[in-house]
């Protein structure tokens, strides 16, 4: 779309300040109506109730008294070492997966943006992980990483990189890195597709001008590609961060948090607290802490990004 | 732009490495699903099955729970998709066309629903659905999926609606067509590709969903496909790799078919949502 059209649209918007004309508001409400009740009942209300639940001692069971205990749960969490461990693991997982996924996806997106042959095929193949159910992904990687039947161990042994089979998902030192690799595998397509779309939106003439000025490919990447992609990068890495921090199914089936809690992501920890031990209030308090961490993290990240843009 | 031959070669090598990393796992899964138990017992796994046959698939399908869970998943995914489209389309239309006060509120809700960890939501959901006798039922899961698929569906549909030129509708209303008529006769046909993409995406996310189903469905007869597959794995030790791989392949087929269809469309839909939102 041309900038003129955009500008026209922006000024159009300015003509109708403060939430639009009353007639439009009425019509809009009518269109919202069918969605409103289910969303209020099953999304907005549970969200608020969930936050509030963190301040109570709610437990599973039909006839259990629930009391409001202010910050009681949070006080207990403060002294719960397992909980802190789980958060540390959650942060390592989130940051490594998000960063490595981004680097790998950017590389692939740049490659797919050149005029290689078979680009279409490559693009479709690159989407495979996205299409698969997380549970199947977990099962598949358990087959791949299996100590006796898995091809990964077979290849490593044939290359003489190891002389004994490694139990990737069962060993204390390899479990978290192995799970991170699977996380990267799952998230790469989405990130690649988004970055590729961003790359295709960059004006070719910028590169032509730079080439005339004799800028190297490397220089063009730093001074044109990255700055032009900034908004897309910020958007997709923020989303990746949130999704990774909140992820559950994949690791639940891969390791169930084991061995010895080495891959116990915060979501798994909270899930066990709620549905294994029945401590609803405590689990909700953990959820509250997770929300606060996500918001603080994103706040910092987005503020820094936006500031460097200014 | 001209590229040196050496760079070209390096690019192809790099693409190949990526594709091996991304595609080999699925290839291995399919190959495993065609192997005999004897081959799994051998110490050196081969890349291709020596005597490929479909016995793992028939074995997997003979497991009562598996077929049943596929039907459950199918039922839930279809119902969710239909409901999401019916409910989201008017909202997406309003979001794209009217500058109403509800717009920022809805977009805020879409964002918030992405940020919140599901653990916070699932406990109250459980508490709301229980007195309504909807826990442990398929309708209960369907309405939960419907509400939680909506943010993404709205995000996509909003972009598609904005892409329909407003002038077309204005022309129709000048000709005296009512708003509803305009939507049905002018907007809907143009939206069809977008609706199909959104429907497929909703179907897949319901088909793949694990967490809500894990919490809300306890009855073995109602369990969805991901739950049953996850339980197969849980019984480590006596787990039968062949049928497990076969069942996993079956669970992936719908997703692969759909994504092959819509991969191009999805990209543009996401992007237009992002730009216009």
HADDOCK unambig.tbl for C-alpha pairs under 7 A between the chains (distance, minus, plus):
assign (segid A and resid 19 and name CA) (segid B and resid 99 and name CA) 6.14 0.50 0.50
assign (segid A and resid 19 and name CA) (segid B and resid 100 and name CA) 4.94 0.50 0.50
assign (segid A and resid 19 and name CA) (segid B and resid 101 and name CA) 4.47 0.50 0.50
assign (segid A and resid 20 and name CA) (segid B and resid 99 and name CA) 5.12 0.50 0.50
assign (segid A and resid 20 and name CA) (segid B and resid 100 and name CA) 5.19 0.50 0.50
assign (segid A and resid 24 and name CA) (segid B and resid 98 and name CA) 6.11 0.50 0.50
assign (segid A and resid 24 and name CA) (segid B and resid 100 and name CA) 6.47 0.50 0.50
assign (segid A and resid 25 and name CA) (segid B and resid 100 and name CA) 5.10 0.50 0.50
assign (segid A and resid 25 and name CA) (segid B and resid 101 and name CA) 6.95 0.50 0.50
assign (segid A and resid 28 and name CA) (segid B and resid 94 and name CA) 5.39 0.50 0.50
assign (segid A and resid 28 and name CA) (segid B and resid 98 and name CA) 6.80 0.50 0.50
assign (segid A and resid 28 and name CA) (segid B and resid 100 and name CA) 6.75 0.50 0.50
assign (segid A and resid 31 and name CA) (segid B and resid 90 and name CA) 5.08 0.50 0.50
assign (segid A and resid 31 and name CA) (segid B and resid 91 and name CA) 5.69 0.50 0.50
assign (segid A and resid 31 and name CA) (segid B and resid 94 and name CA) 6.54 0.50 0.50
assign (segid A and resid 32 and name CA) (segid B and resid 90 and name CA) 6.72 0.50 0.50
assign (segid A and resid 32 and name CA) (segid B and resid 91 and name CA) 5.21 0.50 0.50
assign (segid A and resid 34 and name CA) (segid B and resid 87 and name CA) 5.99 0.50 0.50
assign (segid A and resid 35 and name CA) (segid B and resid 87 and name CA) 5.43 0.50 0.50
assign (segid A and resid 38 and name CA) (segid B and resid 147 and name CA) 6.56 0.50 0.50
assign (segid A and resid 39 and name CA) (segid B and resid 147 and name CA) 5.84 0.50 0.50
assign (segid A and resid 42 and name CA) (segid B and resid 125 and name CA) 6.56 0.50 0.50
assign (segid A and resid 42 and name CA) (segid B and resid 144 and name CA) 6.70 0.50 0.50
assign (segid A and resid 42 and name CA) (segid B and resid 147 and name CA) 6.76 0.50 0.50
assign (segid A and resid 43 and name CA) (segid B and resid 147 and name CA) 6.82 0.50 0.50
assign (segid A and resid 46 and name CA) (segid B and resid 121 and name CA) 5.33 0.50 0.50
assign (segid A and resid 46 and name CA) (segid B and resid 124 and name CA) 5.11 0.50 0.50
assign (segid A and resid 46 and name CA) (segid B and resid 125 and name CA) 5.88 0.50 0.50
assign (segid A and resid 47 and name CA) (segid B and resid 120 and name CA) 6.70 0.50 0.50
assign (segid A and resid 47 and name CA) (segid B and resid 121 and name CA) 5.46 0.50 0.50
assign (segid A and resid 49 and name CA) (segid B and resid 124 and name CA) 6.25 0.50 0.50
assign (segid A and resid 50 and name CA) (segid B and resid 120 and name CA) 4.82 0.50 0.50
assign (segid A and resid 50 and name CA) (segid B and resid 121 and name CA) 5.69 0.50 0.50
assign (segid A and resid 50 and name CA) (segid B and resid 123 and name CA) 6.98 0.50 0.50
assign (segid A and resid 50 and name CA) (segid B and resid 124 and name CA) 5.84 0.50 0.50
assign (segid A and resid 51 and name CA) (segid B and resid 120 and name CA) 6.73 0.50 0.50
assign (segid A and resid 111 and name CA) (segid B and resid 11 and name CA) 6.72 0.50 0.50
assign (segid A and resid 111 and name CA) (segid B and resid 15 and name CA) 6.88 0.50 0.50
assign (segid A and resid 122 and name CA) (segid B and resid 19 and name CA) 6.98 0.50 0.50
assign (segid A and resid 124 and name CA) (segid B and resid 260 and name CA) 6.99 0.50 0.50
assign (segid A and resid 125 and name CA) (segid B and resid 19 and name CA) 6.95 0.50 0.50
assign (segid A and resid 125 and name CA) (segid B and resid 23 and name CA) 6.50 0.50 0.50
assign (segid A and resid 126 and name CA) (segid B and resid 19 and name CA) 6.61 0.50 0.50
assign (segid A and resid 126 and name CA) (segid B and resid 22 and name CA) 6.17 0.50 0.50
assign (segid A and resid 128 and name CA) (segid B and resid 23 and name CA) 6.94 0.50 0.50
assign (segid A and resid 129 and name CA) (segid B and resid 22 and name CA) 6.97 0.50 0.50
assign (segid A and resid 131 and name CA) (segid B and resid 255 and name CA) 5.25 0.50 0.50
assign (segid A and resid 131 and name CA) (segid B and resid 256 and name CA) 5.76 0.50 0.50
assign (segid A and resid 131 and name CA) (segid B and resid 259 and name CA) 6.37 0.50 0.50
assign (segid A and resid 132 and name CA) (segid B and resid 252 and name CA) 5.56 0.50 0.50
assign (segid A and resid 132 and name CA) (segid B and resid 255 and name CA) 6.34 0.50 0.50
assign (segid A and resid 133 and name CA) (segid B and resid 208 and name CA) 4.53 0.50 0.50
assign (segid A and resid 133 and name CA) (segid B and resid 252 and name CA) 6.70 0.50 0.50
assign (segid A and resid 134 and name CA) (segid B and resid 208 and name CA) 6.85 0.50 0.50
assign (segid A and resid 135 and name CA) (segid B and resid 226 and name CA) 5.90 0.50 0.50
assign (segid A and resid 135 and name CA) (segid B and resid 230 and name CA) 6.39 0.50 0.50
assign (segid A and resid 136 and name CA) (segid B and resid 248 and name CA) 5.54 0.50 0.50
assign (segid A and resid 140 and name CA) (segid B and resid 25 and name CA) 6.79 0.50 0.50
assign (segid A and resid 140 and name CA) (segid B and resid 29 and name CA) 6.00 0.50 0.50
assign (segid A and resid 148 and name CA) (segid B and resid 43 and name CA) 6.89 0.50 0.50
assign (segid A and resid 149 and name CA) (segid B and resid 40 and name CA) 6.65 0.50 0.50
assign (segid A and resid 149 and name CA) (segid B and resid 43 and name CA) 6.83 0.50 0.50
assign (segid A and resid 149 and name CA) (segid B and resid 45 and name CA) 6.09 0.50 0.50
assign (segid A and resid 151 and name CA) (segid B and resid 45 and name CA) 6.54 0.50 0.50
assign (segid A and resid 185 and name CA) (segid B and resid 22 and name CA) 6.76 0.50 0.50
assign (segid A and resid 193 and name CA) (segid B and resid 267 and name CA) 6.64 0.50 0.50
assign (segid A and resid 242 and name CA) (segid B and resid 115 and name CA) 6.14 0.50 0.50
assign (segid A and resid 246 and name CA) (segid B and resid 117 and name CA) 5.43 0.50 0.50
assign (segid A and resid 249 and name CA) (segid B and resid 210 and name CA) 6.20 0.50 0.50
assign (segid A and resid 249 and name CA) (segid B and resid 211 and name CA) 6.43 0.50 0.50
assign (segid A and resid 253 and name CA) (segid B and resid 230 and name CA) 6.19 0.50 0.50
assign (segid A and resid 267 and name CA) (segid B and resid 119 and name CA) 6.97 0.50 0.50
assign (segid A and resid 271 and name CA) (segid B and resid 119 and name CA) 6.74 0.50 0.50
assign (segid A and resid 280 and name CA) (segid B and resid 123 and name CA) 6.93 0.50 0.50
assign (segid A and resid 284 and name CA) (segid B and resid 120 and name CA) 5.42 0.50 0.50
assign (segid A and resid 287 and name CA) (segid B and resid 117 and name CA) 6.44 0.50 0.50
assign (segid A and resid 287 and name CA) (segid B and resid 119 and name CA) 6.30 0.50 0.50
assign (segid A and resid 287 and name CA) (segid B and resid 120 and name CA) 5.42 0.50 0.50
assign (segid A and resid 291 and name CA) (segid B and resid 116 and name CA) 6.16 0.50 0.50
